[in-house]
Amino acid sequence: DMKMDIMEICGEVISEYALCDSCLGRQFASLDRTFGNKEKGRALKMMLHMQAQMRASTKRKDAFRSLKALAESGYEPCLTTLRKMRRKLDIITRPCYICSGFMDRLEEFSLKAINSLGDMECSTIMIGCKMPLQVEEREDELKARYKLRHGENIRYEVTREIGKRIQALADKRMDKLRPDITLIVRLPEGDVEVNINPVFFKGRYRKLVGGIAQTK
């Protein structure tokens, strides 16, 4: 069981690592399936922002550190709050520690995948992805350090989200067992590899008259 509540964990994580909304929300994927990981991550950052604002009057330095970490992780509303607290401020948004920013480009990758189909006819597809080993290693390290047990693997989120977009935009059905075409998205660039699965035809004929070859 978690010794700290979710907001305490999120506060500690963000203070150490810059995480995009998706990579933060994914650490708590199984706790609420109503929202996507990106929405969850954004909501958690909003709560951290509100908590920091409440502490600002009594624990100004502590609140400032929290707001600065949130701003560096890409949560823009913190910039407005920070400007009110200090006149001179230089905040540089850091790339996400886990994905380095490719989780914010899934819409772009989905369009690339659709375009890769070209004029090929298919009704079912499967989405796969290839990513550098370091991406999953960084996520595993974070999960182990903070004992996060409610997350999901980044590959699941990538393939699910790209699949959902392709279903909606290209009217293709997902089939993990026998798809017509498998699309492999290479991360972080988003290049797409197209694998067309073979179709086999089987037939029989009856030899009713002479002169028909026996060749298979």
BALOBA-1460 file (C-alpha; in Angstrom, 3 decimals):
// residues 216
<rec num="1" residu="d" x="0.000" y="0.000" z="0.000"/>
<rec num="2" residu="m" x="1.068" y="3.584" z="-0.605"/>
<rec num="3" residu="k" x="2.466" y="5.272" z="2.511"/>
<rec num="4" residu="m" x="1.751" y="8.703" z="1.014"/>
<rec num="5" residu="d" x="-1.361" y="9.911" z="-0.759"/>
<rec num="6" residu="i" x="-1.400" y="10.487" z="-4.498"/>
<rec num="7" residu="m" x="-0.793" y="14.246" z="-4.318"/>
<rec num="8" residu="e" x="2.234" y="13.811" z="-2.053"/>
<rec num="9" residu="i" x="3.688" y="11.267" z="-4.472"/>
<rec num="10" residu="c" x="2.988" y="13.518" z="-7.483"/>
<rec num="11" residu="g" x="4.587" y="16.461" z="-5.693"/>
<rec num="12" residu="e" x="7.764" y="14.477" z="-5.002"/>
<rec num="13" residu="v" x="7.888" y="13.040" z="-8.529"/>
<rec num="14" residu="i" x="7.462" y="16.425" z="-10.241"/>
<rec num="15" residu="s" x="10.038" y="18.037" z="-7.958"/>
<rec num="16" residu="e" x="12.606" y="15.499" z="-9.211"/>
<rec num="17" residu="y" x="11.494" y="14.769" z="-12.776"/>
<rec num="18" residu="a" x="9.933" y="16.875" z="-15.516"/>
<rec num="19" residu="l" x="7.048" y="14.747" z="-16.810"/>
<rec num="20" residu="c" x="4.532" y="15.544" z="-19.551"/>
<rec num="21" residu="d" x="0.830" y="15.159" z="-18.727"/>
<rec num="22" residu="s" x="0.614" y="11.672" z="-20.290"/>
<rec num="23" residu="c" x="3.674" y="10.270" z="-18.520"/>
<rec num="24" residu="l" x="2.497" y="11.566" z="-15.135"/>
<rec num="25" residu="g" x="-1.086" y="10.358" z="-15.564"/>
<rec num="26" residu="r" x="0.062" y="6.933" z="-16.817"/>
<rec num="27" residu="q" x="1.593" y="6.164" z="-13.397"/>
<rec num="28" residu="f" x="-1.990" y="6.027" z="-12.052"/>
<rec num="29" residu="a" x="-3.662" y="4.518" z="-15.139"/>
<rec num="30" residu="s" x="-5.650" y="1.791" z="-13.351"/>
<rec num="31" residu="l" x="-7.095" y="4.047" z="-10.631"/>
<rec num="32" residu="d" x="-9.662" y="5.743" z="-12.882"/>
<rec num="33" residu="r" x="-10.448" y="4.480" z="-16.390"/>
<rec num="34" residu="t" x="-12.980" y="7.277" z="-16.972"/>
<rec num="35" residu="f" x="-10.263" y="9.636" z="-18.202"/>
<rec num="36" residu="g" x="-7.237" y="9.154" z="-20.407"/>
<rec num="37" residu="n" x="-3.743" y="9.378" z="-18.958"/>
<rec num="38" residu="k" x="-3.145" y="12.817" z="-20.456"/>
<rec num="39" residu="e" x="-6.294" y="14.226" z="-18.804"/>
<rec num="40" residu="k" x="-5.343" y="12.593" z="-15.493"/>
<rec num="41" residu="g" x="-1.850" y="14.061" z="-15.607"/>
<rec num="42" residu="r" x="-3.205" y="17.525" z="-16.373"/>
<rec num="43" residu="a" x="-5.680" y="17.281" z="-13.484"/>
<rec num="44" residu="l" x="-2.952" y="16.167" z="-11.051"/>
<rec num="45" residu="k" x="-0.770" y="19.127" z="-12.070"/>
<rec num="46" residu="m" x="-3.729" y="21.453" z="-11.577"/>
<rec num="47" residu="m" x="-4.187" y="20.133" z="-8.022"/>
<rec num="48" residu="l" x="-0.465" y="20.569" z="-7.281"/>
<rec num="49" residu="h" x="-0.725" y="24.130" z="-8.594"/>
<rec num="50" residu="m" x="-3.657" y="24.866" z="-6.294"/>
<rec num="51" residu="q" x="-1.891" y="23.355" z="-3.275"/>
<rec num="52" residu="a" x="1.217" y="25.442" z="-3.971"/>
<rec num="53" residu="q" x="-0.896" y="28.601" z="-4.196"/>
<rec num="54" residu="m" x="-2.421" y="27.807" z="-0.786"/>
<rec num="55" residu="r" x="1.068" y="27.395" z="0.749"/>
<rec num="56" residu="a" x="2.425" y="30.571" z="-0.828"/>
<rec num="57" residu="s" x="1.378" y="32.849" z="2.053"/>
<rec num="58" residu="t" x="3.003" y="30.781" z="4.808"/>
<rec num="59" residu="k" x="5.683" y="28.679" z="3.052"/>
<rec num="60" residu="r" x="6.747" y="30.940" z="0.193"/>
<rec num="61" residu="k" x="10.049" y="29.195" z="-0.694"/>
<rec num="62" residu="d" x="8.472" y="25.743" z="-0.636"/>
<rec num="63" residu="a" x="5.561" y="26.928" z="-2.790"/>
<rec num="64" residu="f" x="7.968" y="28.628" z="-5.211"/>
<rec num="65" residu="r" x="9.963" y="25.394" z="-5.673"/>
<rec num="66" residu="s" x="6.773" y="23.450" z="-6.424"/>
<rec num="67" residu="l" x="5.507" y="26.055" z="-8.885"/>
<rec num="68" residu="k" x="8.882" y="26.236" z="-10.643"/>
<rec num="69" residu="a" x="9.010" y="22.418" z="-11.031"/>
<rec num="70" residu="l" x="5.474" y="22.388" z="-12.446"/>
<rec num="71" residu="a" x="6.286" y="25.181" z="-14.895"/>
<rec num="72" residu="e" x="9.408" y="23.314" z="-16.047"/>
<rec num="73" residu="s" x="7.262" y="20.223" z="-16.659"/>
<rec num="74" residu="g" x="5.119" y="22.195" z="-19.115"/>
<rec num="75" residu="y" x="2.227" y="23.358" z="-16.895"/>
<rec num="76" residu="e" x="1.811" y="26.894" z="-18.256"/>
<rec num="77" residu="p" x="-0.662" y="28.323" z="-15.668"/>
<rec num="78" residu="c" x="2.146" y="28.250" z="-13.089"/>
<rec num="79" residu="l" x="4.012" y="30.925" z="-15.037"/>
<rec num="80" residu="t" x="1.294" y="33.471" z="-14.263"/>
<rec num="81" residu="t" x="1.412" y="32.614" z="-10.545"/>
<rec num="82" residu="l" x="5.214" y="32.782" z="-10.495"/>
<rec num="83" residu="r" x="5.251" y="36.205" z="-12.150"/>
<rec num="84" residu="k" x="3.064" y="37.511" z="-9.325"/>
<rec num="85" residu="m" x="5.526" y="36.129" z="-6.759"/>
<rec num="86" residu="r" x="8.769" y="37.331" z="-8.383"/>
<rec num="87" residu="r" x="9.463" y="39.968" z="-10.977"/>
<rec num="88" residu="k" x="12.596" y="38.436" z="-12.496"/>
<rec num="89" residu="l" x="12.096" y="34.849" z="-13.500"/>
<rec num="90" residu="d" x="13.713" y="32.622" z="-16.100"/>
<rec num="91" residu="i" x="11.801" y="29.361" z="-16.583"/>
<rec num="92" residu="i" x="12.935" y="26.875" z="-19.196"/>
<rec num="93" residu="t" x="10.544" y="24.027" z="-19.989"/>
<rec num="94" residu="r" x="12.450" y="20.746" z="-19.742"/>
<rec num="95" residu="p" x="11.711" y="17.771" z="-22.016"/>
<rec num="96" residu="c" x="9.781" y="14.935" z="-20.407"/>
<rec num="97" residu="y" x="12.130" y="12.622" z="-18.484"/>
<rec num="98" residu="i" x="10.434" y="9.473" z="-19.827"/>
<rec num="99" residu="c" x="9.318" y="10.175" z="-23.403"/>
<rec num="100" residu="s" x="11.354" y="13.309" z="-24.259"/>
<rec num="101" residu="g" x="8.154" y="14.782" z="-25.739"/>
<rec num="102" residu="f" x="6.912" y="12.193" z="-28.231"/>
<rec num="103" residu="m" x="3.722" y="11.518" z="-26.243"/>
<rec num="104" residu="d" x="2.544" y="15.003" z="-27.284"/>
<rec num="105" residu="r" x="2.910" y="14.032" z="-30.960"/>
<rec num="106" residu="l" x="0.559" y="11.025" z="-31.113"/>
<rec num="107" residu="e" x="-1.932" y="12.947" z="-33.280"/>
<rec num="108" residu="e" x="0.834" y="13.626" z="-35.806"/>
<rec num="109" residu="f" x="1.994" y="9.979" z="-35.727"/>
<rec num="110" residu="s" x="-1.580" y="8.768" z="-36.284"/>
<rec num="111" residu="l" x="-1.867" y="10.873" z="-39.451"/>
<rec num="112" residu="k" x="1.491" y="9.497" z="-40.625"/>
<rec num="113" residu="a" x="0.209" y="5.959" z="-40.069"/>
<rec num="114" residu="i" x="-2.980" y="6.672" z="-42.057"/>
<rec num="115" residu="n" x="-0.985" y="8.222" z="-44.905"/>
<rec num="116" residu="s" x="1.318" y="5.192" z="-44.979"/>
<rec num="117" residu="l" x="-1.641" y="3.038" z="-46.034"/>
<rec num="118" residu="g" x="-1.900" y="4.966" z="-49.307"/>
<rec num="119" residu="d" x="-4.243" y="3.214" z="-51.753"/>
<rec num="120" residu="m" x="-3.986" y="-0.192" z="-50.049"/>
<rec num="121" residu="e" x="-7.319" y="-1.838" z="-49.360"/>
<rec num="122" residu="c" x="-7.834" y="-3.213" z="-45.873"/>
<rec num="123" residu="s" x="-10.570" y="-3.349" z="-43.293"/>
<rec num="124" residu="t" x="-8.603" y="-4.460" z="-40.219"/>
<rec num="125" residu="i" x="-5.276" y="-3.287" z="-38.827"/>
<rec num="126" residu="m" x="-3.058" y="-3.771" z="-35.803"/>
<rec num="127" residu="i" x="-0.777" y="-1.115" z="-34.299"/>
<rec num="128" residu="g" x="2.634" y="-1.885" z="-32.866"/>
<rec num="129" residu="c" x="5.504" y="0.361" z="-31.829"/>
<rec num="130" residu="k" x="9.265" y="0.290" z="-31.472"/>
<rec num="131" residu="m" x="11.004" y="2.638" z="-29.059"/>
<rec num="132" residu="p" x="14.457" y="2.973" z="-27.502"/>
<rec num="133" residu="l" x="15.019" y="0.642" z="-24.551"/>
<rec num="134" residu="q" x="16.008" y="3.624" z="-22.384"/>
<rec num="135" residu="v" x="12.431" y="4.942" z="-22.469"/>
<rec num="136" residu="e" x="11.019" y="1.901" z="-20.665"/>
<rec num="137" residu="e" x="14.075" y="1.719" z="-18.392"/>
<rec num="138" residu="r" x="13.517" y="5.314" z="-17.241"/>
<rec num="139" residu="e" x="9.858" y="4.594" z="-16.515"/>
<rec num="140" residu="d" x="10.716" y="1.389" z="-14.625"/>
<rec num="141" residu="e" x="13.291" y="3.291" z="-12.553"/>
<rec num="142" residu="l" x="10.712" y="5.936" z="-11.610"/>
<rec num="143" residu="k" x="8.100" y="3.297" z="-10.708"/>
<rec num="144" residu="a" x="10.583" y="1.423" z="-8.528"/>
<rec num="145" residu="r" x="11.817" y="4.561" z="-6.751"/>
<rec num="146" residu="y" x="8.331" y="5.731" z="-5.771"/>
<rec num="147" residu="k" x="6.726" y="2.253" z="-5.500"/>
<rec num="148" residu="l" x="4.122" y="3.091" z="-8.146"/>
<rec num="149" residu="r" x="1.930" y="0.033" z="-8.717"/>
<rec num="150" residu="h" x="-1.079" y="1.448" z="-10.564"/>
<rec num="151" residu="g" x="0.514" y="2.404" z="-13.871"/>
<rec num="152" residu="e" x="0.633" y="0.817" z="-17.296"/>
<rec num="153" residu="n" x="3.430" y="0.295" z="-19.802"/>
<rec num="154" residu="i" x="4.061" y="3.204" z="-22.170"/>
<rec num="155" residu="r" x="3.743" y="0.861" z="-25.197"/>
<rec num="156" residu="y" x="0.125" y="0.077" z="-24.279"/>
<rec num="157" residu="e" x="-0.794" y="3.742" z="-24.170"/>
<rec num="158" residu="v" x="0.964" y="4.571" z="-27.460"/>
<rec num="159" residu="t" x="-0.634" y="1.733" z="-29.445"/>
<rec num="160" residu="r" x="-4.069" y="2.270" z="-27.876"/>
<rec num="161" residu="e" x="-4.149" y="6.016" z="-28.494"/>
<rec num="162" residu="i" x="-2.855" y="5.784" z="-32.063"/>
<rec num="163" residu="g" x="-5.290" y="2.930" z="-32.749"/>
<rec num="164" residu="k" x="-8.234" y="4.972" z="-31.460"/>
<rec num="165" residu="r" x="-7.355" y="7.888" z="-33.709"/>
<rec num="166" residu="i" x="-6.951" y="5.693" z="-36.798"/>
<rec num="167" residu="q" x="-10.288" y="3.982" z="-36.107"/>
<rec num="168" residu="a" x="-12.000" y="7.359" z="-35.923"/>
<rec num="169" residu="l" x="-10.262" y="9.022" z="-38.882"/>
<rec num="170" residu="a" x="-9.792" y="6.146" z="-41.341"/>
<rec num="171" residu="d" x="-12.710" y="3.871" z="-40.426"/>
<rec num="172" residu="k" x="-10.477" y="0.845" z="-39.800"/>
<rec num="173" residu="r" x="-11.202" y="-1.879" z="-37.270"/>
<rec num="174" residu="m" x="-8.561" y="-3.084" z="-34.823"/>
<rec num="175" residu="d" x="-7.783" y="-6.810" z="-34.963"/>
<rec num="176" residu="k" x="-4.945" y="-8.193" z="-32.826"/>
<rec num="177" residu="l" x="-5.261" y="-11.764" z="-34.091"/>
<rec num="178" residu="r" x="-5.547" y="-11.666" z="-37.888"/>
<rec num="179" residu="p" x="-5.269" y="-8.090" z="-39.179"/>
<rec num="180" residu="d" x="-5.019" y="-7.330" z="-42.894"/>
<rec num="181" residu="i" x="-2.160" y="-4.910" z="-42.212"/>
<rec num="182" residu="t" x="0.169" y="-4.294" z="-39.252"/>
<rec num="183" residu="l" x="1.514" y="-0.774" z="-38.764"/>
<rec num="184" residu="i" x="4.681" y="-0.412" z="-36.675"/>
<rec num="185" residu="v" x="5.335" y="3.131" z="-35.430"/>
<rec num="186" residu="r" x="8.983" y="3.865" z="-34.703"/>
<rec num="187" residu="l" x="9.519" y="6.301" z="-31.840"/>
<rec num="188" residu="p" x="10.569" y="9.012" z="-31.227"/>
<rec num="189" residu="e" x="10.584" y="9.984" z="-34.944"/>
<rec num="190" residu="g" x="7.143" y="8.538" z="-35.738"/>
<rec num="191" residu="d" x="8.179" y="6.765" z="-38.949"/>
<rec num="192" residu="v" x="5.761" y="3.980" z="-39.915"/>
<rec num="193" residu="e" x="6.579" y="0.475" z="-41.151"/>
<rec num="194" residu="v" x="3.777" y="-1.253" z="-43.098"/>
<rec num="195" residu="n" x="3.498" y="-5.055" z="-42.989"/>
<rec num="196" residu="i" x="0.882" y="-6.601" z="-45.278"/>
<rec num="197" residu="n" x="-0.233" y="-9.975" z="-43.997"/>
<rec num="198" residu="p" x="-0.542" y="-12.680" z="-46.679"/>
<rec num="199" residu="v" x="-3.887" y="-13.947" z="-47.984"/>
<rec num="200" residu="f" x="-4.151" y="-17.637" z="-48.874"/>
<rec num="201" residu="f" x="-6.614" y="-19.086" z="-51.384"/>
<rec num="202" residu="k" x="-7.473" y="-22.767" z="-51.462"/>
<rec num="203" residu="g" x="-9.491" y="-24.462" z="-54.207"/>
<rec num="204" residu="r" x="-10.505" y="-27.845" z="-55.599"/>
<rec num="205" residu="y" x="-11.431" y="-28.956" z="-59.081"/>
<rec num="206" residu="r" x="-13.133" y="-32.053" z="-60.520"/>
<rec num="207" residu="k" x="-11.602" y="-33.703" z="-63.577"/>
<rec num="208" residu="l" x="-14.660" y="-34.758" z="-65.543"/>
<rec num="209" residu="v" x="-13.053" y="-35.003" z="-69.013"/>
<rec num="210" residu="g" x="-9.632" y="-35.868" z="-70.413"/>
<rec num="211" residu="g" x="-6.965" y="-33.360" z="-71.456"/>
<rec num="212" residu="i" x="-6.863" y="-31.360" z="-68.193"/>
<rec num="213" residu="a" x="-3.373" y="-31.092" z="-66.686"/>
<rec num="214" residu="q" x="-2.669" y="-32.600" z="-63.259"/>
<rec num="215" residu="t" x="-0.445" y="-29.681" z="-62.188"/>
<rec num="216" residu="k" x="-1.344" y="-28.305" z="-58.731"/>
